């Protein structure tokens, strides 16, 4: 049986250049109250690895990393009914108002972490003026994850500041 859950507030500041949008926090992420909390999720390994940094152990350390690296983080879905962590079970999704981030940060590109994030984003924001790209999901449930795609997209934004 699904139960209505609420996601997290966006992590961003005035220096954020890219916005990474996931679908909705996993059970483990909801337990620790921060993004990509499941140890098997490839998100932190991929993003920190790109900048050749170790993965911060604390939520504050991760927030600091995101700020230093000019990355905003949020989910397309801010509330929904969901069973466990499965994107396929998301129902009655409330979509994020991305203007909350755009009022704070001058976002140059949006990365959509996985198919559900991309599909829901397209329903509401397909005509947005900011470039966006569908990324292979960092979820451990995605057998086709390719870190080189993430690296290429990061290179498009961060070649100078790497």
C-alpha positions in Angstrom: 0.0 0.0 0.0 1.4 3.4 -1.0 1.5 6.3 1.4 1.9 10.1 0.6 5.5 11.2 1.2 7.2 14.5 1.0 10.6 15.1 -0.6 13.3 17.6 0.3 13.9 21.3 -0.2 16.3 22.3 -3.0 20.0 22.6 -2.2 21.3 25.6 -4.1 22.9 29.0 -3.7 23.7 32.1 -5.8 26.7 30.4 -7.3 24.9 27.2 -8.5 25.4 26.8 -12.3 23.8 23.4 -12.9 20.7 21.8 -11.4 20.6 18.1 -11.0 17.0 16.8 -10.7 16.2 13.4 -9.5 12.8 11.8 -9.3 12.0 11.3 -5.6 14.1 10.3 -2.6 14.5 6.6 -1.9 13.6 5.1 1.4 17.2 5.3 2.6 17.5 8.9 1.5 14.3 9.7 3.4 15.7 7.9 6.5 18.9 10.1 6.5 16.9 13.1 5.2 19.2 13.9 2.3 19.7 13.1 -1.3 21.1 9.9 -2.6 21.5 8.2 0.7 21.6 4.6 -0.5 25.2 3.4 -0.4 24.7 1.6 -3.7 23.5 4.7 -5.6 26.2 5.9 -7.9 25.4 9.6 -7.6 28.0 10.7 -5.0 30.7 8.4 -6.5 30.1 9.9 -9.9 29.8 13.5 -9.0 32.6 13.6 -6.5 34.8 11.4 -8.7 34.4 13.8 -11.6 36.0 16.5 -9.4 38.5 14.0 -8.0 37.2 14.4 -4.5 36.4 11.9 -1.8 32.7 11.5 -1.0 31.9 13.6 2.1 30.7 11.5 5.0 28.2 14.0 6.4 25.2 15.9 5.0 26.9 19.2 5.8 30.0 18.0 4.0 27.9 17.1 0.9 26.1 20.5 1.0 29.5 22.1 1.2 30.8 20.1 -1.8 27.7 21.0 -3.8 28.2 24.7 -3.0 31.9 24.7 -3.9 31.2 22.9 -7.1 28.3 25.1 -8.1 25.8 22.3 -8.2 22.1 22.7 -7.2 20.2 19.5 -6.2 16.5 18.8 -6.1 13.9 16.3 -7.2 11.2 16.8 -9.9 8.6 15.3 -7.5 8.2 17.1 -4.2 5.4 14.9 -2.9 3.7 11.7 -4.0 2.3 8.4 -3.1 5.0 5.8 -3.4 5.7 2.2 -2.4 9.3 1.8 -1.1 11.7 3.4 -3.5 10.5 2.3 -6.9 9.9 5.1 -9.4 7.4 2.9 -11.1 5.2 3.1 -8.0 5.0 6.9 -7.9 1.4 8.2 -8.1 -0.3 11.5 -7.7 3.0 13.4 -8.1 3.3 17.0 -7.1 5.9 18.6 -9.4 8.5 21.0 -8.1 8.2 24.7 -8.9 11.7 25.2 -10.4 11.4 29.0 -10.0 12.3 28.4 -6.4 15.8 27.6 -7.7 15.8 30.0 -10.6 15.1 33.0 -8.2 18.3 32.1 -6.3 20.7 30.8 -9.0 21.6 31.5 -12.6 21.3 27.9 -13.8 23.1 27.2 -17.1 22.1 23.5 -17.6 19.7 21.0 -16.0 20.6 17.3 -15.6 17.7 15.0 -15.3 18.7 11.9 -13.3 16.7 9.1 -14.9 13.7 8.4 -17.0 11.0 9.4 -14.5 12.7 12.7 -13.7 12.9 13.4 -17.4 9.4 12.4 -18.3 7.8 14.4 -15.4 10.0 17.4 -16.2 8.9 17.3 -19.9 5.3 17.4 -18.8 5.7 20.7 -17.1 8.9 22.3 -18.4 9.5 21.1 -22.0 9.6 24.7 -23.3 12.0 26.0 -20.7 14.8 28.3 -22.0 17.5 26.5 -20.0 19.3 23.6 -21.8 18.5 20.2 -20.2 19.6 16.7 -20.7 18.3 13.3 -19.8 21.0 11.4 -17.8 21.3 7.7 -17.1 20.0 7.1 -13.7 22.5 6.7 -10.9 20.2 4.2 -9.2 21.6 0.8 -8.4 18.5 -0.5 -10.2 19.8 0.8 -13.5 22.0 -1.8 -15.2 22.8 0.6 -18.2 24.4 3.3 -16.1 27.3 5.0 -17.9 29.5 7.4 -15.9 31.1 8.6 -19.2 27.8 10.3 -20.1 27.9 12.2 -16.8 31.5 13.1 -17.4 30.8 14.5 -20.9 27.9 16.6 -19.6 29.9 17.9 -16.7 32.8 18.8 -19.1 30.3 20.9 -21.1 29.8 23.2 -18.1 33.0 22.8 -16.0 35.9 22.5 -18.3 37.5 25.7 -17.0 36.8 25.2 -13.3 37.7 21.5 -12.9 
